[in-house]
Structure formats: C-alpha cells, structure tokens
Amino acid sequence: MNPFEPVGAAQSPPVVEPIERLDDPRVADYTHVGDPGWLQSHDLFVAEGRFVVRRLLEERRFSVRSVLLTPTAYAALADVMPGLTVPAYVCDQQALAALTGFHFHRGCLALASRGRAAVPLESLLETPLIVGLEGVGNPDNVGGIFRNALAFGAGGVMLDPSSGDPLYRKAIRTSMGAALRVPFARLDDWPAGLRRFRAAGFTIVALTPAVDAIDIHAFAQSRPPGPLMLLAGHEGHGLSEAAVAVSDVRCRIPIDPRSDSLNVAVATGIALAMLTTDHTGRS
C-alpha cells in the first residue's frame, strides 16, 4: 500500500487512532522495534524521531505501515500528515516508552516495509560517484557514511555481505535520514564483482592509512575523468588485500604521525570532500 494519495489527488487527514491500552493489537508490532531480526523477518524497519519520520514521509520511497507518536509530535508533523492514508496512532510519552521498551525523546516512530530497499546493482553503474563499504558493521559508522554520501553528492553506496544494515534503526538515525534517500545495493560476489565497475569505466580508489599510498590531495588534483568508486574498509583492519588488489589506486589522508588512523566515517567524509572539490577549492 502506498501511504500517499497519487499526485493531484485531494488530500485527506490521516486516520488518527488514540491508543489507550498497551496490549492493543493495532500496535503490537511496535513491541519489536528493538529486535532487528524480527523486523527484517517481517519485511519491516523502524524510523525514529521527528526529523527522520518526516523524511520518511516526504521521500515516498518506502511504503509506510503506520506511525506511532505523542500528541506533541503529531502537532509538529501536522504539515506532512495530510495525504497519509495509514493509521497514525497517538499515545502519551510514558505509554510509548512502555510499549516499545525504549525511551524515545522525540516521541515519534514509524514502521515501514523494506520492500525492495536495495536497488539493482546496474543502477549504481550509471552514477558518477559511489561509495563501497567492506566489513563496516558499526551502525553509527554506516549511518555516518550515508550522511557523508548524501552531503557530497554520491549517487549510491555499495555494501559487501558483511557490512551493516543501512535500515537498522540506529543507522537511519545517525544518517539523519540519509539512508532513506541514498540508493544502496549489496554485492554478493565481493570483491570479485568490483571488476564489473572497472569494466564500466570506474576508477576504484582504496582508502588506506598505509604510508606508501598516494596522498589523496595529489590524486584529487590529477584524477582521471570518468566515474569514481571510493572503497572504505573495516573499522579495525581496513580493506582486505583482495579488495585492494581489485582497486586501481590506493589513497591515504595525511594525518599527524602520532595518530594511527581516522574513524572510517570521518575518513570517508574527508575523502569525499577532497574528491568532489577541484584543486582551486571549488566544489
């Protein structure tokens, strides 16, 4: 079910349903918002907080099942509520926390269908800049990288089988909703499948702290024309040798020698900034 009426249709207010009992079957699914395995097995993900829920409703990319929010949060989202055709369940903050088992400061949740969340791999072959992630499991880092990808105009994020779920609640929250906007795909035959991108004309840049790698400033000033893929690896041991072997160039971000490395989300943001700004400083 599409949660919005077709473009041009008369807007109608959402169905507002007050919740007075915690065992109300209409909101039974919300008791599982802290269980990512249950959510995935039921083709669901949860959006948390007014900003993220607003982005979910505005983007119209995912089919929303329902929203659960306090009266205050409902009033704050009043401008995006018209046209919503799924239930808006309203309860007080205490009841919401008791129902979900979490204390959500912004009093606002939504359940949406994952559907075909991952885009076809071929669609990423058509964008000029993508980010590839290998073994990045921490949801804060996954979310931060998606936020960087949106900020610097990356057309998508490609994940290896071991990287974290972009639609995990904490990853969506950390991304400030960017995980709901930036397309992503999983590459099952990682890293061999990266060769498909090289065949399509991509230059694959492996991000590494290795001292013998090329300074990313220097590479950015003389980078070859054509699409680019930035590869970032595991928070601890970085990219695998196999992934580096498939790449075209290894790049490092110069840092103080007293520090061994940067957080992967921070490093990805810096690298994207370097790669999307020419040597004159123009972005």
Secondary structure by P-SEA (a helix, b strand, c coil): cccccccccbbbbcbbbbbccccccccccccccccaaaaaaacccccccaaaaaaaaaaccccccbbbbcaaaaaaaccccccccccbbbbcaaaaaaaacccccccbbbbbbcccccccaaaaaaccbbbbbcccccaaaaaaaaaaaaaacccbbbbcccccccccaaaaaaaccccccbbbbbbccccccaaaaaaaccbbbbbccccccccaaaaaacccccbbbbbbccccccccaaaaaaccbbbbcccccccccccaaaaaaaaaaaaaccccccc
